[in-house]
């Protein structure tokens, strides 16, 4: 019987042909934690009385959620990770190197692999044709020790993408539309597989944005097959030797098929306080904003910054509006510097903040005041997400965010394109 | 273990940000302190009002969002007897079982705030003592029951030296 991408990768890692719903023990190729979940994983790992990591070269610890540290307690958590990395030979990604999911796709994860991460947006690497999913610290502790875990093989929803985006509409609008369509628990326990004639035209950056938000519909993974774009991306990162063809069988069985024509999509916004509370820009009444945040693992890549900079070039952020820009990694930051994008942002009146998660997780560098409204390119707008339950978060594409920063309210970017 | 206590009602889509918010990120290294704020952003008085053994009762998709295991950890540390919901988000579900927090899937519409509940895991029902009705529980998968019975994932691995689930 034909298999989906998830079933194929998990079959290879379980050493047998697997079926949806089946409980398996899967080999895990790489494992990651970040500074919010890592110290607890270290603590649990130590309870197992193991003297070494199963695969230290592919145990990666990221300091990105509170980077640089705004408080002594968090500095001490960072010390825990640094000391653990040193003692056990794990890989450490330091302050300023970037958001874990961006760093993972840039440097660590390859097609066909299984990645387990103590962070829900681990699904980002699914765009590389890897089965990547988020779990908690205890699961990670056990994988660090044994190099394997138990998984239930998910059934798959096939998301068929056809057509082309119209002007002002991007991958972010597509994934927000999909989440609005099926709901925040619309794909709980399922794998999403993105396919259809439009996929070949999607850049890797766009695919990362889409896979990143699979979990916002409850999904366990958000997968793409690999193609020339995947190969080119890996080549740019100097690891084209890791390319592997990953593709579902033509007779694979899907639990549900959802068709989306990209040409019918409009700029889409998630409104407070759930990601599935979506409206098109036309349905949204004029919403004044206080802060705009462009960055994160969802939309902080060089392609996103180019789109935003194009709109902001020669313009000024509306008086009274704070625009924060956080390149997703140091690599992205350096590229943006070389291309003059950082200058464009600074001239427009933006603050450039350290590559990391800061404002999106409500830890520092962009906490909202009571009653304040933020338009962000991140993936979540839960109540309290940006550090204050009295704040209101809207989610959009980088283009909508950049244009709205100029206007001072959530605006339709198609007006200037 | 006796499972008897009062119901504290919450709505749908209670996220890990409601349970263990990012603004308290620095308390993650001090779980007993963080537990004093459990579910604070959904009900600011919950931690001070609840007694050991009481129940968190919610709607659909409880625990959506972040993979932070601190969320189920502090619910457990606060002394909550079990979380009852119509459905749970995937990562929260897995985390809760891994650390030994009991989750009950049932029709929570039939439970009002402050109802006295008694849970009988063996027989598979929730007894609403206030309304005198019994509600069936969706049985936990075998793997989850085994992990819970053995005290969570770490204890399971320590006992067997490896996974003994499949």
Interface residues (C-beta under 8 A of the other chain):
Chain A: X23 X24 X25 X36 X37 X39 X40 X44 X47 X48 X49 X65 X66 X71 X73 X74 X76 X77 X80 X117 X118 X119 X120 X122 X134 X135 X136 X137 X138 X139 X141 X142 X145 X146 X148 X149 X150 X184 X185 X188 X189 X215 X218 X220 X274 X361 X362 X363 X367 X380 X382 X383 X384 X385 X386 X387 X388 X389
Chain B: X13 X15 X17 X18 X21 X22 X23 X25 X26 X27 X28 X29 X30 X41 X60 X61 X64 X65 X66 X67 X68 X69 X70 X72 X73 X87 X89 X90 X91 X94 X95 X98 X99 X143 X152 X153 X154 X157 X158 X162 X163 X165 X166
